[in-house]
Amino acid sequence: MRRMSPSPGEAMTMLACFALAREPLHHNTLVPELIKELRNLNRPDILVICGGVIPPQDYPFLYESGVCSIFGPGTRIPQAAVEVLDNIEKSLEKTRQAM
């Protein structure tokens, strides 16, 4: 019988972006590990987005690690949606130019 939904590994190959919202203090270890694993899977094109309670002083580290957007508490959904779509468009353009 054929499986109807993709495995986690298969799902990772289909993503355009990956959003991560975790408990405070885990972002500085989990996010770099996630980005490293995406690179190991040869998927640097998958955008990583963080949200939740993240101290603003940690934002530079996360951006340097490869995060494209960070949304803290109170972020308006329309604002976040526009930023995510803009980041996806920029990533697609970069991929097209590399071809």
C-alpha positions as CSV (number, residue, x, y, z in Angstrom):
1,M,0.0,0.0,0.0
2,R,1.3,3.4,-0.9
3,R,1.9,6.0,1.9
4,M,-0.2,9.1,1.3
5,S,1.9,11.7,3.2
6,P,5.6,12.3,2.9
7,S,8.1,11.2,5.5
8,P,9.8,14.0,7.5
9,G,12.9,13.7,5.2
10,E,10.8,13.9,2.1
11,A,8.9,16.8,3.5
12,M,12.2,18.7,4.1
13,T,13.0,18.4,0.3
14,M,9.7,20.1,-0.5
15,L,9.9,23.1,1.7
16,A,10.3,26.7,0.6
17,C,10.7,27.9,4.2
18,F,10.8,26.5,7.7
19,A,9.4,28.4,10.6
20,L,10.6,27.7,14.1
21,A,9.0,28.9,17.3
22,R,10.3,27.3,20.5
23,E,10.7,27.9,24.2
24,P,13.0,30.7,25.1
25,L,16.7,30.0,25.3
26,H,16.7,27.1,22.8
27,H,17.0,29.2,19.6
28,N,20.7,29.8,19.9
29,T,21.4,26.1,19.7
30,L,18.5,24.7,17.7
31,V,18.6,27.2,14.8
32,P,22.2,26.9,13.9
33,E,21.8,23.1,14.0
34,L,18.8,23.2,11.8
35,I,20.6,25.5,9.3
36,K,23.6,23.2,9.3
37,E,21.4,20.2,8.6
38,L,19.7,21.9,5.7
39,R,23.1,22.7,4.2
40,N,24.1,19.0,4.7
41,L,21.0,18.1,2.8
42,N,22.1,20.5,0.1
43,R,19.0,22.6,0.8
44,P,20.4,26.1,1.6
45,D,17.4,27.4,-0.5
46,I,15.0,26.6,2.4
47,L,14.5,29.8,4.4
48,V,14.5,29.6,8.2
49,I,12.1,31.9,10.1
50,C,12.1,32.2,13.9
51,G,9.3,33.4,16.1
52,G,8.3,33.6,19.7
53,V,10.0,35.1,22.7
54,I,13.5,35.7,21.6
55,P,15.6,38.4,23.3
56,P,16.4,41.2,20.8
57,Q,20.1,40.9,21.7
58,D,20.0,37.4,20.2
59,Y,18.7,38.6,16.8
60,P,22.1,39.5,15.3
61,F,23.5,36.0,16.1
62,L,20.4,34.4,14.5
63,Y,20.6,36.5,11.4
64,E,24.4,35.7,11.1
65,S,23.5,32.0,11.4
66,G,21.3,32.3,8.4
67,V,17.8,33.2,9.7
68,C,15.9,35.4,7.2
69,S,13.2,36.7,9.5
70,I,12.4,36.9,13.2
71,F,8.9,37.6,14.5
72,G,8.5,38.4,18.2
73,P,5.3,38.6,20.3
74,G,2.9,41.1,18.9
75,T,4.0,40.9,15.3
76,R,1.1,41.6,13.0
77,I,0.3,38.7,10.7
78,P,-0.1,40.8,7.5
79,Q,3.3,42.3,8.2
80,A,4.9,38.9,8.7
81,A,3.2,37.5,5.7
82,V,4.5,40.2,3.4
83,E,8.0,39.8,4.8
84,V,8.0,36.0,4.4
85,L,6.7,36.3,0.8
86,D,9.3,39.0,0.0
87,N,12.0,36.6,1.3
88,I,10.7,33.7,-0.7
89,E,10.7,35.9,-3.9
90,K,14.3,37.0,-3.2
91,S,15.4,33.4,-2.7
92,L,13.7,32.3,-5.9
93,E,15.4,35.1,-7.8
94,K,18.8,34.2,-6.4
95,T,18.2,30.6,-7.4
96,R,17.2,31.6,-10.9
97,Q,20.3,33.8,-11.3
98,A,22.5,30.9,-10.2
99,M,21.1,28.6,-13.0
